[in-house]
Amino acid sequence: MSEEKPIGLAVAEKFFGLLLILIGAVTAYVTYKNPPGGEVAPFSFIFIGGGFALIAIGIILVLAKAE
């Protein structure tokens, strides 16, 4: 008997990956276009980097082969 991943789990993984890509893209874009002011201005790169990290994780989840 082979143990396969349920199809719903594979679909959920792809959907979650797409959702992470969307959230990461919006976070990076909004932070780039409207940088924060005041004391947190020097740290805006953290949010842009976090957005790119979310995009990378989302791409990995979408491209991962379901076994």
PyMOL commands that set and color helices and strands:
alter all, ss='L'
color gray80, all
select helices_A, chain A and resi 7-33+38-63
alter helices_A, ss='H'
color red, helices_A
deselect
rebuild
show_as cartoon
